Each structure stands twice: as C-alpha cells, then as structure tokens.
Amino acid sequence: MDIDVHLGKRLRARRRLLNRTQQDVAVAIGVGFQQIQKYECGASRMSAARLWALAQALEVPVSYFYEGLDEGPRG
C-alpha cells in the first residue's frame, strides 16, 4: 500500500472517531479543508511538520499514523 494513502486513511479514521469535520482539523492546523481532503485520499504528501501538527490536533502520537503499515521493502 502506498504510504500516503495509508497515512490518509489513518487520518480519516481518527478524525471520524473524534467526530471532527475536515474543517475542524483544518482550522486546528492552519490549512484549508481541501488540503485535509487531499491528505485523506493520499493525493498530497504530508511533511514531517504537518504530520506532527495533525498528531497534536488529533491527540495521538505520530506513530499512530504508521500503525499497520507493512514493514517490507519499498520499491
């Protein structure tokens, strides 16, 4: 699985678990809700700084986003 898609799925799952809208998360990290949409579908890559901000906004450690990711080699 593409890592950007995996991170996006984890973002969407956590956001929904907290019952927050894309707009809520966008405001919390200072971007437009469209950017959250792009992250969630894997169309935009998250920088380390953005991933950290999302983790803070969603009250999880950064490692949360990587849980369940295959540890095999990437090619």
Secondary structure by P-SEA (a helix, b strand, c coil): ccaaaaaaaaaaaaaaaacccaaaaaaaacccaaaaaaaaaccccccaaaaaaaaaaaccccccccccccccccc
